[in-house]
Amino acid sequence: MFKYTLDNKRYHTLNYDLTKRFNTRVFKVSLNGGFSCPNFKNGSGCIFCSLKGSGDFAGNKEDDLLTQFNNVKNKLNNKWPDTKYIAYFQANTNTYAPVNVLKKKFEEVLTFKNVVGINIGTRPDSITDECLEYLKDLNKRTFLTIELGLQSMHDKTLKLINRGHDLKCFDECVKKLRNNNINVVVHIINGLPGETKEMMMETIKHLNKLDIQGIKIHMLHVLKNTRLEHYYKEANFHLLSKDEYVNITCDQIEELNEKIIIHRLTGDGAKDDLIAPLWTLKKVSVLNDIDKELAKRGTYQGFNRSILNRVNLICKKFIKPGDITVDATCGNGNDTLMLAKLSKEVFSFDIQKEAIKSTKDILDKENISNVKLINDSHEYIGKYLENYKNKISLVLFNLGYLPGGNKSITTNHNSTLKAIKESLKLLNNKGIILVVCYPHEEGKKESKTILNYLNKNDIKYVTYRNTDNINAPFLIEIKK
C-alpha cells in the first residue's frame, strides 16, 4: 500500500494527512462568504466561471456563515458525531475585500465548535501586503491553507481563458506565502482549449519545482451562461473523453512529488448547468477508473521521480518464486534484498568489500538466507556461475558508484560489457537483463558501449526514461 494513504489509494490523500494531523476524522465544509472577484471587473471573469464564482456547491450566500456551517455539520453528525471540521471559503475570491471584512468572517468561523482550520480559495493577484500580514497572524492560531487558482502554467492559455494574471504573478505569490510558512494548495484544469497532453504534464512538472503542499486536479466542464459556452459552440474545441482524462491524470500522478497532497482528482458542475462533458457527473466512476488504471500500471504518485521504481516494478511483475536471479552490482544491498524476496536463489556481486558488508548486514537484519555474496567483479560472472547456463531468469546491473561511498570507484564500460555478454549466456529462454545507466562521465561511456553492442549484434532491447532530460539516469531492458 502507498505510504501516504489510509484507504489503499496509490496517491497522497487528504484523508491521510488530516487524520494523521488531528488524530480523528476531519471534513471540509464549503462556505460562501459573499465575496466577489476582481476578474469580473477585468473582463467578465475567467471564461469557464459561472456567476456562482466556482462555488456551485458552496453554501447559500443569503444565509449567514453559522447557518451554512450547521446545514452541513448536522448531516455529518448523524454518521460521524465526533468529527472535526475545516471551514472552506470556496466561492469567488475570498481575499478580495478590506482586511477588516476578512477578519470579521474568518474570525467568526474559528468560534464554531470543532473547527480546527480554515481553507481560503483565492487568486495570486488578490493578496495585498496588508492581507498577507493578517494571514501570517491567522496561520499562528489555526491550521491555515490558501488555495490558489493557476489552471495552467502556460501564459498563452491563461490569456485565452481570461485568467487575469500570468505565471510570474502566481509563482511570486506562492513564494510570499511559503516565506511565511503558509500552506498552499494549487488548482489546475485538464483539457483547457488548445492544450496538449504535453502541456498539461508541463504544468505538473512546474509545480513540482515549487514549494506547494497540495493540488486539486479538475476536468474542464462547460457550464450554461458562461463565455466558455459560447466559445465551445463557436470553436467546437476538443473536450477530453473520460478515458483520456483518466490516462492523463494518472500520468500526472506518476510525475507528482509524493509529498504533495492530492485534495481532488476530478470536479463537476451543477447538473442543471452542465453542458459537457456529461461523464464528469459520475465522479465516483472517474475516481474508481483512476484507481484501476494505476493498479493496472502498477504505479503510484511519484513513480517517475526515480528510474529505480521502474526497475522494481519490472522485477515484481517478472520474477517468479522459483527463479534464480543475479544482482551484478550489490552496492548498498537494497536491490539484492528486493531480488531475494522475489526469487528462489540470488547471486550478488561487488568488487568492494564495503558493499558486500552493507549487503550482508541488510540481509541478516531481514533474516534472508537465499543469497550468495561474491566479492569480485561482475566481469567474472561466467566463471562463478558456469553451472547455471540457461538457468538464470534475471540479471540486474545498477551501474555507477557505491551510494555514500568513494565516487571515484565506479563500474567500467569494458568490464560491464564483458559481464553483459557473459550474462546473456546464463539467461534461460525467457530471461532478461536490466541495466540502469547514469550520466556521469564513465556512465555515459557505459551506456554508449552497451547500446552500440546491442545494435551491432541485433539483440532485442527497450529503453525506459522517466523524464525528458537526456542527462538523467535511464534503464535498458535486454531480452535474450
Helices and strands as residue ranges (DSSP letters): H 14-22, E 26-31, H 38-41, H 65-77, E 84-89, H 99-110, E 115-122, H 129-141, E 143-151, H 155-160, H 167-179, E 183-190, H 197-208, E 214-219, E 222-223, H 227-235, H 242-255, E 261-264, E 274-276, G 278-281, H 283-297, G 303-305, H 307-318, E 324-327, H 334-342, E 345-349, H 353-365, E 371-374, G 378-380, H 381-384, G 386-388, E 392-398, H 413-426, E 427-437, H 441-456, E 461-464, E 474-479
